[in-house]
Amino acid sequence: AISRQIGLLAAAQGRSLSDFVSGVQLREIKDALHHYTVDGPMGHLLDAEEDGLTLRAFQTFEVEELMNMGERHLIPVLLYLFRRIEKRLTGAPSLIILDEAWLMLGHPIFRDKIREWLKVLRKANCAVILATQSISDADRSGIIDVLKESCPTKICLPNGAAREPGTREFYERIGFNSRQIEIVATATPKREYYVASPEGRRLFDMALGPIALAFAGASGKEDLARVRALRQAFQEAWPIHWLTERGVGNAHTLLANA
């Protein structure tokens, strides 16, 4: 019944999910898909005659709320996003950044997709960055073997507990030796970072100035809400007002010379 209805819709003008559901004969299929039509709670994301998602050079998807909505809501949207992302990979240099990766690694479908991406996307000239607040997230991911093999570059924030039993083992499982663990344990928080890659290893200081810190160091929900409010109020001039609020003097002059 599914194949037949797809065939009937292939040359039609209206090829929405609602059109499919109205034409299919089996009640079980109608009932299963009604949830994703315009008459159901997920229709605003998944039901239309044309795909209205326009992807830019820089694109962000917030999935935390989606992942808390339950499997029935989550899985179809995830599969759709995976397909759209992969279709964009044409060989041009690309980067997929998964922030708060523990959230994705905790879901089997997302975890399997990350495993696949880590193994194959380099052929499409695409790098994958997994960012997480805790090294234990990687250890509990179920794909630690793939992370160790397919993530040759690791950037670690300082962790004073890195030498302690129970934490030290996490670093050892991603390939760190005693000296590397010592460096991570004694590095200066919020200033120094340790990078290990096939090209070498180095502890480095970001040495960000006041302007960079005002923007790169602001990531809380309150900060982001304030930025949106300033942008709405002052349009293109919002950075000047933001810097002033962050205590950066002569913001107008500094931005003009940046």
C-alpha positions as CSV (number, residue, x, y, z in Angstrom):
1,A,0.0,0.0,0.0
2,I,2.8,2.4,0.8
3,S,4.7,1.7,-2.4
4,R,1.5,2.0,-4.5
5,Q,0.6,5.4,-3.0
6,I,4.1,6.8,-3.4
7,G,3.9,5.7,-7.1
8,L,0.6,7.5,-7.5
9,L,1.9,10.7,-6.0
10,A,5.3,10.7,-7.8
11,A,4.0,12.8,-10.7
12,A,1.4,14.8,-8.8
13,Q,1.7,18.4,-7.9
14,G,0.6,17.9,-4.3
15,R,3.0,15.5,-2.6
16,S,2.5,16.4,1.0
17,L,2.2,13.9,3.8
18,S,-1.4,14.9,4.1
19,D,-2.0,13.9,0.4
20,F,-0.3,10.6,1.1
21,V,-2.4,9.8,4.1
22,S,-5.7,10.8,2.4
23,G,-4.9,8.5,-0.5
24,V,-3.6,5.4,1.3
25,Q,-6.2,2.8,2.0
26,L,-5.0,0.9,5.1
27,R,-6.3,2.3,8.3
28,E,-3.2,1.3,10.2
29,I,-1.0,3.5,8.0
30,K,-3.4,6.4,8.2
31,D,-3.5,6.2,12.0
32,A,0.3,5.9,12.2
33,L,1.1,8.9,10.0
34,H,-1.8,11.2,11.1
35,H,0.5,12.4,13.9
36,Y,2.9,13.9,11.4
37,T,0.3,15.7,9.2
38,V,-1.0,19.3,9.5
39,D,-3.8,17.9,11.6
40,G,-1.3,16.4,14.1
41,P,1.2,17.9,16.5
42,M,4.2,17.4,14.2
43,G,2.7,18.6,11.0
44,H,4.4,22.1,11.2
45,L,7.7,20.4,10.9
46,L,7.1,17.4,8.6
47,D,4.1,18.1,6.3
48,A,4.3,20.3,3.3
49,E,4.2,20.1,-0.5
50,E,7.7,21.6,-0.7
51,D,10.6,21.4,1.7
52,G,10.8,24.9,3.2
53,L,14.1,24.5,5.1
54,T,16.7,26.7,3.6
55,L,20.2,25.9,4.6
56,R,22.9,28.6,4.8
57,A,26.7,28.4,4.9
58,F,26.3,28.5,8.7
59,Q,23.3,26.6,10.1
60,T,22.3,25.8,13.7
61,F,19.8,23.3,15.0
62,E,18.7,23.3,18.6
63,V,17.6,19.7,19.4
64,E,17.5,19.6,23.2
65,E,13.8,20.3,23.4
66,L,13.1,17.9,20.5
67,M,15.0,15.1,22.2
68,N,12.9,15.5,25.3
69,M,9.7,15.2,23.4
70,G,9.8,11.4,23.1
71,E,10.6,8.9,20.3
72,R,7.5,9.4,18.3
73,H,8.3,13.1,17.8
74,L,12.1,12.8,17.7
75,I,13.0,10.1,15.3
76,P,11.3,11.3,12.1
77,V,12.8,14.8,12.6
78,L,16.2,13.4,13.3
79,L,16.2,11.2,10.2
80,Y,15.1,14.2,8.1
81,L,17.9,16.4,9.5
82,F,20.5,13.7,8.9
83,R,19.4,13.4,5.3
84,R,19.4,17.2,4.7
85,I,22.8,17.6,6.3
86,E,24.4,14.7,4.3
87,K,22.9,16.0,1.0
88,R,24.8,19.3,1.6
89,L,28.2,17.6,1.7
90,T,29.4,18.0,-1.8
91,G,33.2,17.9,-1.2
92,A,33.6,21.5,-0.2
93,P,35.2,21.9,3.2
94,S,32.5,21.4,5.9
95,L,32.3,21.1,9.6
96,I,29.6,19.5,11.8
97,I,29.8,20.6,15.4
98,L,27.8,18.7,18.0
99,D,27.7,20.8,21.1
100,E,26.7,19.2,24.4
101,A,27.4,15.9,22.6
102,W,26.4,13.9,25.7
103,L,22.8,14.6,24.7
104,M,23.3,13.0,21.3
105,L,25.5,10.2,22.4
106,G,22.8,9.1,24.9
107,H,20.3,8.3,22.1
108,P,20.9,5.1,20.1
109,I,19.9,6.5,16.7
110,F,22.0,9.7,17.1
111,R,24.9,7.6,18.5
112,D,24.8,5.3,15.5
113,K,24.8,8.3,13.2
114,I,27.7,9.9,14.9
115,R,29.6,6.6,14.7
116,E,28.9,6.5,10.9
117,W,29.9,10.2,10.5
118,L,33.2,9.7,12.3
119,K,34.0,6.8,10.0
120,V,33.0,8.1,6.6
121,L,32.6,11.9,6.4
122,R,36.2,12.6,6.0
123,K,35.8,11.2,2.4
124,A,33.3,14.1,1.9
125,N,35.9,16.6,3.2
126,C,33.8,17.1,6.3
127,A,35.2,17.1,9.9
128,V,33.1,16.3,13.0
129,I,33.6,18.1,16.3
130,L,32.1,16.6,19.5
131,A,32.1,19.0,22.4
132,T,31.2,17.8,25.9
133,Q,31.7,19.1,29.4
134,S,32.9,15.8,30.9
135,I,35.4,13.2,29.6
136,S,33.2,10.5,31.2
137,D,30.5,11.3,28.6
138,A,32.8,9.9,25.9
139,D,33.6,6.8,28.0
140,R,29.9,6.1,28.5
141,S,29.0,6.7,24.9
142,G,29.3,3.1,23.8
143,I,31.5,4.2,20.8
144,I,34.7,5.0,22.7
145,D,36.6,2.8,20.3
146,V,35.4,4.9,17.3
147,L,36.1,8.1,19.2
148,K,39.7,7.1,19.9
149,E,40.3,5.9,16.3
150,S,38.4,8.5,14.3
151,C,39.0,11.6,16.4
152,P,42.7,12.1,16.1
153,T,42.6,15.6,17.4
154,K,41.5,16.1,21.0
155,I,41.3,19.4,22.8
156,C,41.0,19.2,26.6
157,L,40.0,21.9,29.1
158,P,41.9,21.9,32.5
159,N,40.6,19.3,34.9
160,G,42.1,19.3,38.4
161,A,40.7,15.9,39.0
162,A,42.4,14.3,36.0
163,R,44.9,12.4,38.1
164,E,42.4,11.0,40.6
165,P,41.3,7.3,40.4
166,G,38.1,7.0,38.5
167,T,38.9,10.0,36.3
168,R,42.4,9.2,35.2
169,E,41.2,6.0,33.5
170,F,38.9,8.0,31.3
171,Y,41.9,9.9,29.9
172,E,43.9,6.7,29.5
173,R,41.1,5.2,27.5
174,I,41.3,8.0,24.9
175,G,45.1,7.4,24.6
176,F,46.6,9.9,27.1
177,N,49.8,9.0,28.9
178,S,50.8,10.0,32.4
179,R,52.5,13.2,31.3
180,Q,49.5,14.4,29.3
181,I,47.2,13.7,32.2
182,E,49.5,15.7,34.4
183,I,49.4,18.7,32.0
184,V,45.6,18.6,31.9
185,A,45.4,18.4,35.7
186,T,47.7,21.4,36.3
187,A,46.6,23.7,33.5
188,T,45.0,27.1,34.3
189,P,41.2,26.9,34.1
190,K,39.4,29.2,31.7
191,R,42.7,30.2,30.1
192,E,44.8,27.3,29.0
193,Y,43.9,24.3,26.7
194,Y,45.7,21.1,25.8
195,V,45.6,19.9,22.3
196,A,46.8,16.4,21.2
197,S,46.9,15.5,17.5
198,P,49.0,13.4,15.1
199,E,51.0,16.6,14.3
200,G,52.0,17.2,17.9
201,R,50.9,18.1,21.4
202,R,50.8,21.5,23.0
203,L,49.4,23.4,26.0
204,F,48.3,26.8,24.8
205,D,46.8,30.0,26.1
206,M,44.0,31.6,24.1
207,A,45.1,35.1,25.3
208,L,41.8,36.6,24.3
209,G,41.4,40.3,24.6
210,P,38.5,42.2,26.1
211,I,36.5,42.4,22.9
212,A,36.9,38.7,22.1
213,L,36.0,37.7,25.6
214,A,32.9,39.9,25.6
215,F,31.5,37.9,22.7
216,A,33.2,34.4,22.9
217,G,32.8,34.3,26.6
218,A,29.1,35.0,26.7
219,S,27.1,31.8,26.2
220,G,24.5,31.7,29.0
221,K,20.8,31.9,28.3
222,E,20.6,35.4,29.9
223,D,23.5,36.6,27.8
224,L,21.9,35.4,24.6
225,A,18.5,36.8,25.5
226,R,20.2,40.2,26.2
227,V,22.0,40.1,22.8
228,R,18.7,39.4,21.0
229,A,17.1,42.3,22.8
230,L,20.0,44.7,21.9
231,R,19.9,43.5,18.3
232,Q,16.2,44.2,18.1
233,A,16.6,47.6,19.6
234,F,19.7,48.8,17.9
235,Q,20.0,46.7,14.7
236,E,23.6,46.7,13.4
237,A,24.8,48.9,16.2
238,W,24.1,46.3,18.9
239,P,27.7,45.2,19.4
240,I,28.6,48.7,20.7
241,H,25.9,48.6,23.3
242,W,26.8,45.0,24.3
243,L,30.5,45.9,24.8
244,T,29.5,48.9,26.8
245,E,27.4,46.8,29.1
246,R,30.3,44.3,29.5
247,G,32.5,47.1,30.8
248,V,34.6,47.6,27.6
249,G,35.4,51.3,27.4
250,N,35.6,53.2,24.1
251,A,33.6,50.4,22.4
252,H,32.8,52.5,19.3
253,T,36.5,53.3,18.7
254,L,37.6,49.7,19.4
255,L,35.2,48.2,16.9
256,A,36.1,50.8,14.3
257,N,39.7,49.8,14.5
258,A,39.0,46.1,14.8
